[in-house]
């Protein structure tokens, strides 16, 4: 994929996937704007622009994105996962957390981005759903519901915005090979998991001009799992 000449804003840029996406976007020629609540000290010394923002705070996101200036693509990588309890006993706090991390962050970023992209007449938005959210799974109801909402919002936005020259799509990864997932599932076969750089490549493709005719796609990225 080629992102030369594009400015790309990446939410959740301090996480394992966010770092991979940022690195891949820069390798493809993009100027990157990384957004997260906090950054490891060495991250902010890397090339690009880095903005510390609480993505669940609508006003803060609007202000930060205005400060960032114009950009061509938004990669909504920010999110979170937690195993839960049964669907009938899920606590309100557990439900709210999954929606705050996965849905509110995405909606705030889109709210701050879309008017600018409409004014310019072009843009790309890539969201991160989940392969596991294609159906409800036991003890994951809050997470599955939140990621399913991201997927439905992707489809709605794609239909609303394609006439404005903006394409909106989502990737649906299975288990990512990250340090946290390895720690949580030490007996798993890590070779079957999705490498963050491979998922990053798909995200960057969807943000490139080569994917300008792709609208509302929910693309599984599942490795060998």
Rosetta blueprint (number, residue, H / E / L):
1 X L
2 X L
3 X L
4 X L
5 X L
6 X L
7 X E
8 X E
9 X E
10 X E
11 X E
12 X L
13 X L
14 X L
15 X L
16 X H
17 X H
18 X H
19 X H
20 X H
21 X H
22 X H
23 X H
24 X H
25 X H
26 X H
27 X H
28 X L
29 X L
30 X L
31 X E
32 X E
33 X E
34 X E
35 X E
36 X E
37 X L
38 X L
39 X L
40 X L
41 X L
42 X L
43 X H
44 X H
45 X H
46 X L
47 X L
48 X L
49 X E
50 X E
51 X E
52 X E
53 X L
54 X L
55 X L
56 X L
57 X L
58 X H
59 X H
60 X H
61 X H
62 X H
63 X H
64 X H
65 X H
66 X H
67 X H
68 X H
69 X L
70 X L
71 X L
72 X L
73 X E
74 X E
75 X E
76 X E
77 X L
78 X L
79 X L
80 X L
81 X L
82 X L
83 X L
84 X L
85 X L
86 X L
87 X L
88 X L
89 X L
90 X L
91 X L
92 X H
93 X H
94 X H
95 X H
96 X H
97 X H
98 X H
99 X H
100 X H
101 X H
102 X H
103 X H
104 X H
105 X H
106 X H
107 X H
108 X H
109 X H
110 X H
111 X H
112 X H
113 X H
114 X H
115 X H
116 X H
117 X H
118 X H
119 X H
120 X H
121 X L
122 X L
123 X E
124 X E
125 X E
126 X E
127 X E
128 X E
129 X L
130 X L
131 X H
132 X H
133 X H
134 X H
135 X L
136 X L
137 X L
138 X L
139 X L
140 X L
141 X H
142 X H
143 X H
144 X H
145 X H
146 X H
147 X H
148 X H
149 X H
150 X H
151 X H
152 X H
153 X H
154 X H
155 X H
156 X H
157 X H
158 X H
159 X H
160 X H
161 X H
162 X H
163 X H
164 X H
165 X L
166 X E
167 X E
168 X E
169 X E
170 X E
171 X E
172 X E
173 X E
174 X L
175 X L
176 X E
177 X L
178 X L
179 X H
180 X H
181 X H
182 X H
183 X H
184 X H
185 X L
186 X L
187 X L
188 X L
189 X L
190 X H
191 X H
192 X H
193 X L
194 X E
195 X L
196 X H
197 X H
198 X H
199 X H
200 X H
201 X H
202 X H
203 X H
204 X H
205 X H
206 X H
207 X L
208 X L
209 X H
210 X H
211 X H
212 X L
213 X L
214 X L
215 X L
216 X L
217 X L
218 X E
219 X E
220 X E
221 X E
222 X L
223 X L
224 X L
225 X L
